[in-house]
Amino acid sequence: MSCLVCAFNEASRIDQILNAVTGHPLISQVIVVDDGSTDATAERVGAYPDVTLISYAPNRGKTYALARGIAAARGEHLMLLDADLAGLSAADIDALAEPVLTGRADVSLSLRRNSLAVYRMMGLDFISGERVMPTALLRTVALAMEALPRWGGEVFINQLIIDHALRVSVVDWPGVRNTPKTRKVGPWQGTLEEINMVGSALKVLSPLGVVRQNIALLKLATGAPAAGVPGPSAASKSPLIPTKVGTHTDFPEGSGPLEGRARFGPQGRF
């Protein structure tokens, strides 16, 4: 399994993430994409000789960073982690990977301690940055992701999961939280950045699409068929469902949402 961490000005936090994943028995490759940081993020990553560092300038946004990291991933499965997590341990890595690596699910999503209250009530954080999924699913759309808005990656990936009717497992992380932007850069700038993130995501997913994605992902997490996609019993009949080739998972080329603009609404959104 490869592990991908996208980072922007995370020099004071990146060590905790790398200490949890480097040398972990389930992880064969760790990739950090330094998204144009102006602090010592790259230097901190350089202290870990087994970590692959991809660095560039200027800052391009998380979605572009994800695309660059996905293109470099070699593992059959890919774990995505945010760089600003606090409390992450090797046991949390085990918990997130277990449903996918044992075949109980195709995708796992974290539910952090400080996920929004509404997400914890639903039992799903649909914009969680911590996930495990087949690398092949993302590799087919890595170039398309480079053209997405700065913060559209998670909702784009959600749509891939829904279109392929993949089984979802939600993993509770009661000891892990992310660091709010208001704490990183101050209340005013942090709030502005949070608003910009929402606006960027809404360029990919309409407000109605937010509701639809949550309903569809919740159904996939419970084994019920999501609206507009085949249920588990029909999975083997659908051309969008991954097929096994040897020990690897093969996803048909051109099956991602960006391969057909008809999948988007009138404003170019899901």
N, C-alpha and C positions, 0 to 999 in steps of 0.2 A: 504494500500500500504506500502510495506517495502522500505527502502532507504539504499543503500549500498555505502559506501565510502571506497576506498582503499587508504592507505596512507603510504608513506615512507619519513621519515624526514620532516614532514610538521607541526612541532610544532608551527611555526610562522604564519601559514595560516589556520589551521584546525578549529579554533574558528569561523571564518566567515562562513564556511560551516555549522557547527553545530548550530550556532545561527539562520540560515535560516530554518533548517529542524526540529530541536527539537521543539515539541509543535505545529507543523504545522497540521492543521485539516485534511489534506489528508493523513498524514503519521502516521501509527500506530506502526512502528518499525524502529529504526535507528541502523544500523550495521556499525562499523568501523573496518576494518581489518588493523592492524598495521603490515606491511610487513617487520619485522626485523629492525625497525628504531633504530638509535643510538643516537637520540636526545630525547627530552621530549614529543614526540607525544603521547605516551601512557598516560603520566601524564596529558596532556591537555585534552584528551578524558575522563579520569577519573573524571574530574570536572563536567561531565554531567551524573548524576546518571541513567537517563533513556536510555542511549546509551549502546548497547551491544558491547563490545570490544573483538575482537579476535586478539591475539598477539602471535608471535612466532619469533624464530631466527634460522638460519640467514635469510637474505633477499632472497626471492624466485622469485620475479618478479610479475608484476601486474596480469598476467593471473592466476597464482596459487592463489593469493589473491582473485581474483574474484570468483574462484571456491569454496574457503572456505566460502566466504560470501554468495554465492548463496545457499549453503547447509544449512545455518542457517536461511534463509529468510522464514517468515511465511505468508506474505501477498499474496493476489491473483495476485497482480502486483508488479513489482520491478523497482524502480528508481535507476539508476547507476549515480553517480556523481564523478568527479575527485576531489581530495583534494586540488588542487592548484588554484581553481577558485577565481577571484577577482570580486567584484560587484554583487555577487549573492544575491537575495532577495526572500522573500516569494512569491512575484508576479511572479518571474521567475519559481519558483516551480509550481505554479498554471498553468502557460502557458505550461510547458512541460508535465504536467499530463493531462491537459484538453482533448486533442484529443483522448487519450486512454480511460480515465474514462467515457467519454460521448459516446464512441462507434464509433466515426468518423474514428478512425484508430486503428490498432492492436499494432503499435509500433510508438514511437516518438523519433526524434533525434534532438539535439540542433545544431544551427548554431551560433557560438559565434562571438563576435565583431572582434576578432583577428584570426578567422579561416583563413587559407591560402586564398589568393586572388582568386586562381583558384576554390576553394571550394565555395566561396561566389558568384562567377560568375555562377557556375553550380547550386547553390541553394541547395547544399548538402555537408556536411562534413562526408565522409563515415567512418572516424576513430574517430568520436566524442565519447568522454567518457561519455557523458550525454545522457541518454536514459531512456525510460519507456517501459516495455514490460511485457507479461504474465510470471509470475515466473515459471509456469509449463514448458514452453518452454526451460528454462535454467536448471531446476532441473534435467531433463532427461540426460543431458550431463555434469553435474558438475564434475564427476569423470574423464571423458575423457579430460576435460579442464586442469586438473592438470598436464597432460603429455605434454601439448603444450609448445612451446617456451615462454620465459618470456613476450614478448609483442605481442602475437598472438591472444589475446582475442577478440578484436573488429572485426577483419576480420573473425574470426571463427563465431562469433555471426551474422555477416552480412550474412554469408552463410546459417545459420539456417533460417533467415528471408526470404531469397530468396527461399530456398527449400520449405518453408511452404507457399509461396506466400502471405505473410502478408501485409496488407495495412500500408503504411508508411506516417507519417506526419513529415515534417521538421519545427521546431519551431525556429524562429529568436530570438536570445538573443542579442540585440544591446548594452546592458549595461554590459555584462559579458565577461570576457576574462580569459584565463588560463595564468599561470606564466611560461615563457619559462625556460628550464633547464639552459640556459646560464646565466640567472639572479639568479637562485638558487645556482649554484655551480661554476660559472665563465665561461668565454667564451670558454676556451680550453676543460675543462672536460665536459661542457655542450654540446658542439658540438660533442664530442666523444660519449656521451650517446645518442644523437639524432641519430647518425649514427648506433649505436648498436640497437636502437629501430627499425629502418628501416630494418636492416639486419635480426632481429628476426622475424618481420612481414612477410618478404619475404620467410621465411622458411615454412610459412603456406599458403601464397598466392603468386603466381607467378606474374611477371609484367603484363602478359596478363590477369591474374585473377583480377588484380586491375582494369583494364579497364572494364572487364565483370561485376564485382561487382557494379561499379559506374553506368553503363548503366542499370543493373537490378534493382538497388535500385531507380534510378530516375523514371523508369517505374512504379514501385510499388507505388511511391509517387504521380504519376499522374493518377493512376488507369489503366494504360496500362499493358498488360501481359508481364512479363519478359521472356526473352528467356529461353526455357527449363523448364518453370514452368507454371501451368495453370493460366489463367486470373481469375478475380473476378467471372465471370459467371460460371466458372467450379470449383470453390473452394469446393463446397459441395461434388463433385465427387472424389476429390483427397484424397488418404489415408494419405497424408502428412499434410493436413489442420486440424487445431485443431477443436475438437468437443466440444460442451457444455455439461457438466455433472452437473446438478443442477445449481448452480451459479458459478461454477468453470470451467476453461478451461482445457481440457485434451488433451495432445499431445501424440501420440503413442510412446511407448518405441521403441528404435532402429531406430528412424527416423532421427537422427542427422548425420552430415557428417562423424564423426569419426566411426560410426557404420558400415561403408562399405568402405574399402580402394579404391574401384573402383571409388569413387567420386573424388579421388585425381589424379593429373597428374603423369607423370613418375618419378618425384622427390619427390613424397609425398606431393604435394601442390595442392591447388584448381586451 
